[in-house]
Amino acid sequence: MTFLSVLAVGFLLGLRHALDADHVAAVAALATRSRSIGETVRTGIAWGIGHTVTLFAVCAVIILSGVAFPERIASALEFFVGLILVGLGVDVILRVVRERIHVHAHAHRNNSTHIHFHSHENKTEHNTAAHQHEHRSTLPSRALTIGLMHGLAGSAALLLLAVSQQVSTMEAMGYVLVFGVGSVIGMGILSAAIAWPIMASARKGSASFKRFNLAIGTGTAAIGAVVMFHSYPNVAALVTSL
C-alpha cells in the first residue's frame, strides 16, 4: 500500500468514524443548545477538533513508544465517555422539564431572520427587545472540552494502532492526522444534518421542539448507559486489581 493510499484510507475512515453512535449522540445533545444551523455546525466542528487533538496525542504516544494500549485502561476511558453521555442526556431532559422554552422566529438588525428558542423560566412576561443580540462566531468551548474528553476513548486508538503496525512511523503519524481531519469534516457534515430536524421541530412550535429535545436527551443517555454497561466488566476488574 502506497503512502497516498494510506492517507486516503485514513481520511475515509475518519469520515466514517464521525458516524459512531456515541459521537452522534454527543453532538446531537450539544446541538440542542444551538440557536441556528451555523452554530450547530460550529458545535460539531469544535467537538471534532477536541476529539482529534486528544486522539492524535494518544496515538502519537502509542506509535512512538510501541507500547500497546491496555484493554482495561481503554475500557475505563470508554466507561468515562459513557458517563459523559448520560450526563449530557440528563442535562437536555432537565432543561426541557424545568425551563419554559419559547420557540419563534425573529429578525435581527441586519434584517436576517432566525429560528430561535428562549427560556422564560421564572418570567411572567415575554420581552421581545431581549431578542436583539449578537451571534457568536467562535467555536463553542463546551463542545471542544467534551470532544477532548471523548477522544480519550480507546476504540479508535486501538484501530489506529493496528494500522500503524503495518506501515512506517511517518506513515502512521500521517494516517492519524488525516484520520482526525476526516473525522472533523465528517462531524461538520453530520452536524448540519442534525441541525435540520432540530430547526424543523422549532418551526412547528414549542411543543414539537420539546418532544424532539426529550427524544435526543433520552437517546443520548441510553447510548451512554449501553457504553457503560459493555465496558463495566473490565473496569470492575481494573478496580479490583488496584
N, C-alpha and C positions, 0 to 999 in steps of 0.2 A: 504494500500500500504506500503510495507516494505521500509526501508531506501535505500537498494540497488536498488530497483525498481525506487525510486525517482531519484537516481543518474543516472540510465540508461536512464530514460525518459529525464532528463536534458541534458545528453550528446547527445542523438539523436536529440533533438530539437535544440541544439546548432549547430550541423552539418547542419540541415535544415535551420537555421537562416542565415547561410552564403550565401544562395542562394536567399535571398531577392533582388529584382530588384535594389534598391538603393545601396546595398552593391556590387553587381556585377558591376554596373556602376562605382562606385568609384574606385574599384581595377582595372578595365579594363582601365580607364583613366590614372591611375597611372602607369600601366604596359606599356603604350606607351613610357615611358622614359627608360624602362629596355632594356638592351643590350644582355640578354641571358635568357634562361628558369630559371636558378638558381636565377638570380637577380629578375625575376618576382615572383618566389615563395617566396623569402625573402620579397619582397614588400607586398605580400598578408599576410604573417605571421606577419609582422610589423603592418599592418593595424589591423589585428585581435587582436594582443596584446593590442594595444591602445584602441580599441573598448571594449575589455574585462575589462581593468583596470577601465575605466570610468563607464561602466555598473555595474561592481561589486560594485564600490563606491556608486553609486546612489541607487542600490538595497539594499545595506547594511544599508544605512541611512533609507530607507523606511521600511525595515523589522524590524530593531531595534527600530525605533521610532513609528511604527504603523501608521504613517501619510500617507494618500493616496496621490498619485501623481496627482496634479491638472491638469485637462484636458487642460486648456488654456495654462499652462506652457509647457505641453507636446507638444501642437500644435506649440508653439513659437519655441521650440527646433527643431521640425520637419521642420519648415519653414527655420530655420537657416541651417539645413542639406541640404535642397533643394537648398539653395543659394550657398552652398559649391559645390554641384554637378554641378550647372550651371557654376560656376567659373572654375571647373576642365574641363568641356566640352569645354568651350570657349578657355581655355588655350591650349588644344590639337589642336583645329581648327586653332588658331593663329600661333602655332608653325609650322604647316604644310604649311600654306599660306605664312608666312613671311620668313621661312628658306629654304635654298636649301639643302634638305635632300638627301644624297647619301647612298645607301644600297649595301653592298657587304660582302663577306666572306674574312677573313684574318687569318693568323696563328700568334701565339704568340711564345715567346721564348721556351715554354715547348712543342712546336710542336702541340698544340691543336688548332683546327680551330673553329671559332665562326662566327655566322651571326650577323653583327653589322650595325647600321645606324649612320651617322655622318652629322652634319650641316656644310654646307660650305657657310653660309651667309657672304656676302661681301668679298668672296675669289675668286680669279681667277684661282688658281692652286690647284691641289689635292696633298697634301703632304702625301705620303704613310708611311713615317717614323713616322708620328704622331699616327699611329695605334699601336705602341709599347707602351702599357700602362698596368698598373695593374688593376685587377678587384676587387672591394671592396667586402668583405665578411660580412660586418656588416649590421645590419638592417637599411633600409632607414629611416632617420629621418622624411622626408616629409610624408611618408605613416603612420608612427607612430603618428605624430601630427594630421593628418586628421582622423585617427582611434579614437584617443582620443576625438575629437570633435564629430565624428559620434556616439560615444557611448552615447552621451547626449540625443539622440532621445528617445522619451518616449514609443514607441510601445513595445519594448522588456521589459522595466521596468514594464509596466502595466501587461504584460503577466506573468512575474515572480512574481509580487505581488499577482496576482490571485492564483497562485500555492502555494505561501508561506502561504496563509491564511488557507490552508488545512493540513499543516504539522507543526512540531515544528520549533522553531527558528534555531536550529542547522541544521536540515534537509533542511530548506530553504536556509541557507547560503551555505551548501554543494551543493545544487541544482544549485544555482547561479554560483558557482565555476566551476562545471563540464559543465554547460551550456557554460560558457566562454571558457573552454578548447576545447569543441566540436566545437565552432564557429571558434577558431583559426585553428584547424586541418582542418575543412571544408573549410576555406578560403585558406589554403595552397594547398589543393587538387584542389580547384576551380582556383587558380592562375596558377597551372600547366596546367590546361585545357585551360585557356585563352591564355597562352604563345604559345601554338602550332599554332593556326591560325595566331597570330602576326608574329611568326618566319617564317611560311609558306608564308605569304604575302611578307616578306622581301626577301625570296629566289627568288621570282618571279620578283623582281626588285623594283626600287624606285616608279614607278607609282602605282603599286599594293599596296605597303606599304602605300603610301599617301592616297589612296582611303579608305583603311581599317581604318587608323587613323581618317580620316574625319568622317567615319561612327560611330566610337567609340565616338568621340567628340560630334557629333550631337545627338547620342542616350543618352549620359550622360547628356547633357544639357536639353534634352527633359524630361528625367525622373526627373531631378531636378525641372523643371518647373511644372510638374504634382504634385510633392510633395508640392511645394509652394502653388499651386492652392487649393489643398484639405485642407491644414492647414490654409489658409488665413482667413476664416471667424472667427475662434476662436482667431487668432492673432489680427484681427481688433477689436474684442470685448474686448480683453485684453488691447489693447492700449487705447480704448475709456474709459475703466473703471479706468484708471490711473489718 
